[in-house]
Amino acid sequence: MTPHLILTNARVLTMDPAHPRAEAVALAGERIAAIGTRAEIEALAGPGTEVFDCNGATLMPGFVESHLHLVLGGTELAHLQLTHVHGETALAKAFRDFAAKNPDQPLLMAQGGDYAILDHPMTRHDLDRIIADRPIAITAHDHHTVWANTAALTAAGILHGGKTPPGHEVVMGADGTATGELREFEAFAPVVALGGESRLYLGIATGGEPSPWPTEAEQAVDRAKTARGLAHAARQGITSMVNMDGNRYTLELLRGLQREGGLTARVKVPFHFKPHMELSELDRADEMTRDFDDDWLSCRFVKMFMDGVSDSRTAYMLHDYPGCPGHRSEPLFPAPRFNEIATEVDRRGMQIAVHAIGDAAVRTTIDGYEAARVANGPRDSRHRIEHIEMIDPADVPRLGALGITASIQPVHAPGAMDFALQPTLDTVGRDRWKDFFLCRTLAEAGAPIAFASDWPVTDISVLRGIGAAMTRPTYEGTKDQRIPLADVLRAYTAAGAWAAHWEDLTGTLKPGLAADVVVLSGDIEATPHEEIAAMSVALTICGGRVTWRG
């Protein structure tokens, strides 16, 4: 078959150990036709073949985004962005300018708020001084806390408190009213609902489906937001992604885009198992797995949350938080319950991905995976732990021994990219820094590593992520946790594909595999590490189709 596209004069990094480097790649239809020297590949061109000169730039497998929230990210692109905004003056200006441009919005929602955005813990009264007559709210950069003003709390019906499940909290003040701080999804869901976007948050908030089922017009609106997220990802060179929240509705939106020719990446969507669910709910996961199973859309995995995050002290720890005697938080799934769920999911042949940030949450998750292995016997499950921000040294070798993937976000490490060193480092305590945001230690112990952004928690840019991984700080008294550039690139490509059971489809450049390719603006191996974040993507190709051209 004559290639429809040849990419030549490139520094090709195939991620194939047998043939690691080349100069050109030929694509035919949705597959890679050939890889080799310029002379070999250019000789394959026919009259209708497009030849793209890469001018010596790096050409790689398309990036695998191993942990993101696609629909939420696409939705939040229209919200006020507060990354790098600090202080009441700057915050007030940003909100008032946004309010002036959006006079009819029922909720003025901002994203990316730092826990130290003010010089004191933020309350509704701080936000009331900015705008009092319209509902406004700020989502923390980690998406586990929202701060709302009085108008938003009143409109949401939670000014005087609200009933929430364990681990979720409408924080109350001494006067018997809400302070404005809302911890975890089911606490701030009533505020999010004011903006009319609540059905898009169900995949992470409750794991349920919209009821009533959205009309075709409503689905079209939601598909457009999803398409906006896909386009944003394509600009970063992303061709495959593992969504980390989900329900059937998410898959139906993506299937609608697929029918329209608008699905520009391969997407894996989980069934989100929540603490209130019975094991019988896993039948829904089986149905999603059966009904969505092609090279572009799939399920076959279950996502769970074991704890919250460090900054709000909802991450489940083995030791007390500094200055908080007796407080270690609690797991969302007690160990016996998690063992039961993990064993049943594993028995059904599905993969499990668990958000676990505190070291106690990580241990509980590893124990559950081990219990499933004992009950069901060993299999190629590739169960995952998402984040692993804190891990006890005794648990480090267990990941490799059990084949558990460490799904890590190098951009989350305080000081690496957009997240400040404080208050996070003080929150966890100096004596725990040696166990915090490990990467090299896990890799050296044999843990499979996959990298991601967790967008929209942080910038989705893979190149910024690579830069962060190569330049992240070493905390005082700790080991340098950076890994070599070649391993970082693998963690964003072949290793990410393997972690998603996609190694026979994508993540590596080999004849016969999917034509998923990214061409960068230059030679990443020759670029100083501190300059990688400033590079750009020149071309993104997914399934042989150009999805972004810079």
C-alpha positions in Angstrom: 0.0 0.0 0.0 1.4 3.4 -1.0 1.9 5.7 2.0 -0.3 8.7 2.2 2.2 10.5 4.4 6.0 10.3 4.8 7.7 12.1 7.7 11.4 12.5 6.8 14.6 14.2 7.9 13.8 13.4 11.6 15.5 12.2 14.7 13.1 9.3 15.2 12.8 7.8 18.6 10.8 4.6 18.1 10.7 3.3 21.7 11.3 -0.1 20.1 14.4 -1.6 21.8 15.1 -3.7 18.7 15.2 -0.7 16.4 15.5 2.4 18.6 16.3 5.1 16.0 15.5 5.9 12.4 15.3 8.9 10.0 11.9 8.6 8.5 8.5 7.0 8.9 5.8 6.1 6.3 2.1 6.0 7.2 -0.5 4.2 5.2 -4.2 4.5 6.3 -4.4 4.2 10.1 -1.1 2.2 10.4 2.6 2.6 10.2 3.8 1.2 6.9 7.6 1.4 7.3 10.4 2.9 9.3 14.0 3.4 8.2 16.5 5.7 6.6 15.5 8.8 4.5 16.5 7.0 1.3 14.5 3.9 2.1 11.4 5.6 3.1 11.3 8.5 0.6 11.6 5.8 -2.2 8.1 4.6 -1.1 6.4 7.8 -2.1 3.7 7.7 -4.7 2.1 10.5 -6.7 -0.4 11.3 -3.9 2.0 11.0 -1.0 2.5 14.0 1.2 6.1 14.4 2.3 6.7 16.3 5.6 10.2 17.5 6.3 10.8 17.4 10.0 14.0 19.5 9.7 16.0 17.4 12.1 13.4 17.5 14.9 12.4 14.7 17.2 9.7 12.4 15.9 8.2 10.0 18.5 5.2 7.9 19.2 2.2 10.1 20.0 2.1 10.9 23.7 0.0 8.7 26.0 -1.7 10.8 28.7 -2.0 8.2 31.5 -4.2 10.2 33.9 -6.5 13.1 33.0 -10.1 14.3 33.2 -11.1 15.0 29.6 -14.6 16.2 29.9 -13.9 18.3 33.0 -10.9 19.8 31.3 -12.8 20.7 28.1 -15.5 22.3 30.2 -13.1 24.2 32.4 -11.4 25.9 29.5 -14.2 28.4 29.6 -13.7 29.1 33.3 -11.5 31.8 34.9 -8.0 30.5 35.2 -6.1 31.5 38.3 -2.7 29.8 38.0 -0.1 32.2 39.2 -2.7 34.7 40.5 -1.9 35.6 44.2 -3.1 38.2 46.6 -6.5 39.8 47.1 -5.8 42.6 44.7 -4.9 40.4 41.8 -7.7 38.0 42.6 -10.3 40.7 42.8 -9.2 42.2 39.4 -9.3 38.8 37.7 -12.8 38.0 39.0 -14.3 41.4 38.3 -12.9 41.4 34.7 -14.3 37.9 34.2 -17.6 39.0 35.6 -17.8 41.9 33.3 -17.2 39.6 30.3 -19.8 37.1 31.5 -22.8 39.2 32.7 -25.3 36.4 32.3 -23.4 33.5 33.9 -25.3 32.0 36.8 -22.0 31.0 38.5 -18.7 32.6 38.0 -16.3 29.7 38.4 -12.5 29.9 38.6 -10.0 27.2 38.4 -6.4 26.7 39.7 -6.7 28.4 43.0 -3.6 28.0 45.2 -4.2 27.0 48.8 -2.0 30.0 49.7 -3.6 32.4 47.2 -4.3 34.7 50.1 -2.0 35.2 53.2 -4.6 33.4 55.3 -7.1 30.5 54.9 -9.8 31.8 52.4 -13.4 32.2 53.5 -16.6 33.3 52.0 -16.1 36.7 53.5 -12.9 37.2 51.4 -14.8 36.3 48.3 -17.7 38.5 49.3 -15.4 41.5 49.3 -14.6 40.8 45.7 -18.1 40.1 44.4 -21.1 39.8 46.8 -24.1 40.1 44.5 -23.4 37.1 42.2 -22.4 33.5 43.0 -18.7 33.0 42.6 -16.4 30.1 43.5 -12.8 28.9 43.2 -11.7 25.4 42.6 -8.4 24.5 44.1 -5.7 23.4 41.7 -6.0 19.9 43.0 -9.8 19.9 42.4 -10.4 18.6 45.9 -11.5 21.9 47.5 -13.8 24.7 46.4 -14.2 28.0 48.1 -17.5 29.8 47.5 -18.9 33.2 48.4 -22.1 33.7 50.5 -24.3 34.2 47.4 -23.1 30.8 46.0 -23.6 29.0 49.3 -27.0 30.5 49.7 -28.1 29.6 46.1 -26.8 26.1 46.6 -28.7 25.7 49.8 -25.6 24.9 52.0 -25.0 28.2 53.8 -26.2 26.4 57.0 -24.5 23.1 56.2 -25.2 20.1 54.2 -25.2 16.3 54.6 -22.2 14.7 52.9 -20.7 11.2 53.0 -17.5 10.4 55.0 -14.5 12.2 53.6 -16.6 15.1 52.1 -17.3 18.2 54.2 -19.0 21.5 54.2 -16.7 23.2 56.6 -18.7 25.0 59.3 -17.7 28.1 61.4 -18.2 28.8 65.0 -21.2 30.9 64.1 -23.0 27.9 62.7 -22.7 28.9 59.1 -20.5 27.5 56.3 -17.0 29.1 56.1 -17.0 28.8 52.3 -14.6 26.0 52.2 -16.0 22.8 50.7 -13.9 19.7 50.8 -14.3 16.9 48.2 -16.7 16.4 45.4 -20.0 15.8 47.1 -19.6 18.8 49.4 -19.2 21.2 46.5 -21.5 19.5 44.0 -24.4 21.8 44.9 -22.3 24.8 44.0 -21.1 23.3 40.7 -24.7 22.6 39.8 -25.4 26.3 39.8 -23.4 26.6 36.6 -25.5 23.9 34.8 -22.6 21.6 34.5 -23.4 19.0 37.1 -24.1 16.2 34.7 -20.5 16.4 33.5 -19.2 15.9 37.0 -21.2 12.8 37.8 -18.4 10.5 36.5 -16.2 11.8 39.3 -18.7 12.9 41.9 -21.1 10.0 42.2 -20.2 7.5 39.5 -23.9 7.6 38.5 -25.7 8.5 35.2 -27.6 11.7 34.5 -31.3 11.4 35.2 -33.3 12.2 33.2 -31.0 11.2 30.3 -29.9 14.4 28.5 -31.7 15.4 25.4 -29.9 15.3 22.0 -29.5 19.1 22.2 -27.9 18.8 25.7 -25.7 16.0 24.5 -24.6 18.2 21.6 -23.5 20.9 24.0 -21.6 18.4 26.1 -20.0 16.8 23.0 -18.7 20.3 22.0 -17.1 20.7 25.4 -15.5 17.3 25.1 -14.3 18.1 21.5 -12.7 21.3 22.9 -10.8 19.1 25.4 -9.7 16.7 22.7 -8.5 19.6 20.5 -6.5 21.0 23.4 -4.9 17.6 24.0 -4.0 17.3 20.3 -2.1 20.5 20.4 0.1 18.9 23.1 0.9 15.8 20.9 -1.5 13.5 22.8 -2.9 10.7 20.8 -4.1 8.3 23.6 -5.5 9.1 27.0 -6.7 7.3 30.1 -9.6 9.2 31.5 -9.7 9.0 35.3 -13.4 9.6 35.9 -16.3 8.1 34.0 -19.6 6.6 33.5 -21.6 5.4 30.5 -22.6 8.9 29.6 -18.9 9.9 29.1 -18.5 7.0 26.7 -21.7 7.9 24.9 -20.5 11.4 24.3 -17.2 10.1 22.9 -19.1 7.6 20.8 -21.1 10.4 19.4 -17.9 12.2 18.4 -16.6 9.0 16.9 -19.6 8.8 14.7 -19.1 12.4 13.6 -15.4 11.9 12.8 -14.5 14.1 15.7 -12.7 11.6 18.0 -9.1 12.7 17.7 -7.5 10.4 20.4 -7.9 6.9 21.8 -9.7 7.1 25.1 -10.1 4.6 27.9 -12.9 5.5 30.3 -13.5 3.7 33.7 -16.4 2.7 35.7 -16.1 4.8 38.8 -16.8 2.7 41.9 -17.9 4.9 44.9 -18.1 3.9 48.6 -21.9 3.8 48.7 -22.0 1.2 45.9 -22.8 -2.5 46.2 -20.7 -5.1 44.4 -23.6 -5.7 42.1 -22.9 -2.3 40.6 -19.9 -3.8 38.8 -22.4 -5.3 36.4 -22.5 -1.8 34.9 -18.7 -1.9 34.4 -19.1 -5.2 32.6 -21.7 -3.7 30.3 -19.5 -0.7 29.6 -16.6 -3.0 28.8 -18.8 -5.1 26.5 -20.4 -2.2 24.6 -17.2 -0.1 24.1 -14.3 -2.2 23.0 -12.5 -1.1 19.9 -9.1 0.6 19.1 -10.6 4.1 19.9 -13.0 3.6 22.9 -12.7 1.2 25.7 -13.5 0.6 29.4 -12.3 -2.6 31.1 -11.2 -0.8 34.2 -12.6 0.5 37.5 -11.5 3.7 39.2 -11.7 4.3 42.9 -10.6 7.0 45.4 -8.9 5.8 48.6 -8.3 9.2 50.1 -8.1 13.0 49.4 -5.1 15.3 49.2 -2.3 16.5 51.4 -3.1 20.2 51.4 -6.5 19.8 52.9 -5.2 17.0 55.2 -7.6 14.5 53.7 -4.8 12.2 52.4 -4.8 9.1 54.6 -1.4 8.9 56.4 0.4 6.4 58.6 1.6 9.2 60.9 -0.2 12.3 62.4 -0.1 15.5 60.4 2.3 18.0 61.9 0.5 20.2 64.5 -2.6 18.0 64.3 -2.2 15.4 67.0 -4.3 12.3 66.3 -5.2 13.4 62.8 -4.3 11.0 60.0 -7.5 11.2 58.0 -9.5 8.1 57.1 -9.7 5.8 54.1 -12.7 6.1 51.9 -12.7 2.3 51.7 -11.8 0.5 54.9 -9.2 -2.3 54.2 -11.6 -5.3 54.5 -14.1 -3.6 52.2 -11.4 -2.6 49.6 -10.0 -6.2 49.6 -13.5 -7.5 48.8 -14.0 -5.0 46.0 -10.5 -5.5 44.5 -10.9 -9.2 44.5 -14.2 -9.1 42.7 -13.0 -6.6 40.1 -10.0 -8.7 39.5 -12.1 -11.8 39.3 -14.1 -10.2 36.5 -10.9 -9.6 34.5 -10.8 -5.8 34.8 -8.0 -3.5 35.7 -8.2 -1.3 38.9 -6.9 2.2 39.3 -6.9 3.8 42.7 -6.3 7.4 43.7 -4.0 7.0 46.7 -1.9 10.0 47.9 -1.1 9.3 51.6 1.2 6.5 52.6 -1.6 4.7 54.5 -3.8 4.9 51.4 -1.0 3.5 49.3 -0.5 0.6 51.7 -4.2 -0.2 51.9 -4.3 -0.3 48.1 -1.3 -2.5 47.7 -2.7 -4.9 50.4 -6.0 -5.1 48.4 -4.2 -5.9 45.2 -2.2 -8.6 47.0 -5.4 -10.0 48.5 -6.9 -10.2 45.0 -3.9 -12.0 43.7 -4.0 -14.5 46.5 -7.8 -15.1 46.0 -7.8 -15.3 42.2 -4.3 -16.3 41.3 -1.7 -14.3 39.4 -2.7 -12.7 36.1 -1.5 -9.9 33.9 -3.8 -7.4 35.6 -1.5 -4.3 35.6 -3.5 -2.7 38.5 -2.4 0.8 39.1 -2.0 3.3 41.9 -2.6 6.9 40.9 -0.3 9.6 42.4 1.6 7.8 45.2 2.7 11.1 46.6 3.7 9.5 49.9 4.9 6.0 50.4 6.5 4.2 53.3 9.9 2.7 52.5 8.6 -0.8 53.4 6.1 -0.6 50.6 8.4 0.6 47.8 9.6 -2.9 46.7 6.0 -4.3 46.8 5.0 -2.4 43.6 7.5 -4.1 41.4 7.0 -7.5 43.1 3.3 -7.3 42.4 3.5 -5.7 39.0 1.6 -2.6 40.2 1.9 0.4 37.9 3.0 3.7 39.6 0.9 6.3 37.7 2.8 9.5 38.6 2.3 13.1 37.8 5.8 14.7 37.9 4.1 18.2 37.5 2.5 17.7 40.9 5.7 17.8 42.9 5.9 21.1 44.8 8.2 23.4 43.1 8.4 21.4 39.9 6.0 23.4 37.8 3.0 25.4 38.9 2.5 24.1 42.4 4.4 26.1 45.1 6.6 24.5 47.7 4.4 25.8 50.4 2.1 25.2 52.2 2.4 21.6 51.0 5.9 20.8 52.4 5.0 22.2 55.8 1.7 20.3 55.8 3.4 16.9 55.4 6.3 17.7 57.6 10.1 17.8 57.0 10.7 14.3 58.4 8.5 12.9 55.6 10.1 14.7 52.6 12.3 11.7 52.0 9.2 9.6 51.3 7.4 12.3 49.3 7.0 12.4 45.5 9.4 9.5 44.8 10.1 8.5 41.2 13.6 7.4 40.8 13.3 5.3 44.0 10.2 3.5 42.7 11.8 3.0 39.3 15.0 1.6 40.7 12.9 -0.8 42.8 11.3 -2.2 39.7 7.9 -0.4 39.7 6.4 0.1 36.2 6.2 3.9 35.7 3.6 5.9 33.7 3.6 9.7 33.6 0.7 12.1 33.2 -0.6 15.6 34.0 -4.0 14.9 35.8 -5.4 17.8 33.6 -7.2 20.0 34.5 -5.5 19.8 37.9 -2.4 21.0 36.1 -1.4 22.1 32.6 -1.9 19.3 30.1 1.3 20.2 28.2 3.5 17.1 27.9 6.5 19.1 27.1 6.1 21.2 30.2 5.7 17.9 32.1 8.9 16.5 30.6 10.6 19.8 31.6 9.3 19.5 35.1 10.4 15.9 35.4 13.9 16.9 34.4 14.3 20.0 36.5 12.2 19.3 39.7 13.8 20.3 42.9 15.4 18.0 45.4 14.0 18.7 48.8 16.5 19.3 51.5 18.0 16.2 53.0 16.5 13.9 50.3 17.6 11.9 47.3 17.4 13.4 43.8 14.2 11.8 42.4 14.8 12.6 38.7 15.1 9.9 36.1 17.0 10.0 32.8 15.3 11.8 29.8 15.1 8.5 27.9 13.1 7.0 30.8 10.9 10.1 31.0 10.0 9.9 27.3 9.2 6.2 27.7 6.9 7.0 30.6 4.9 9.3 28.3 4.8 6.8 25.5 5.5 3.0 25.5 5.3 2.6 29.3 2.0 4.5 29.4 0.7 2.3 26.6 1.7 -0.8 28.4 0.0 0.4 31.6 -3.2 0.7 29.6 -2.9 -2.7 27.9 -2.3 -0.8 24.6 1.2 -2.0 23.8 0.0 -4.0 20.8 -1.7 -0.9 19.4 0.3 2.2 20.2 3.1 3.8 22.2 5.8 2.4 20.0 6.7 3.0 16.3 6.7 -0.3 14.5 5.3 -1.3 11.1 1.7 -2.5 11.6 1.0 -0.5 14.8 -1.2 2.5 14.9 0.0 5.6 13.0 0.1 7.7 16.2 3.0 10.2 15.9 4.2 13.5 17.3 6.8 15.7 15.8 8.4 18.3 18.0 9.7 21.8 17.2 13.3 20.6 17.7 15.6 17.9 18.9 14.6 17.2 22.5 17.7 15.3 23.3 19.9 18.2 22.3 17.8 20.8 24.2 18.9 21.9 27.6 16.5 20.4 30.2 15.5 23.9 31.5 14.4 24.8 27.9 12.3 21.7 27.1 9.2 23.3 28.5 9.4 26.1 25.9 9.4 23.6 23.0 6.3 23.1 21.0 4.5 20.4 19.0 4.8 20.8 15.2 2.6 18.0 14.2 0.2 15.5 15.9 -1.1 12.5 14.0 -3.5 10.0 15.4 -4.6 6.9 13.4 -2.9 8.4 10.3 -4.9 11.6 10.5 -3.3 15.0 11.3 -5.0 16.3 14.4 -2.8 19.3 15.0 -0.3 21.2 12.8 1.6 24.0 14.5 
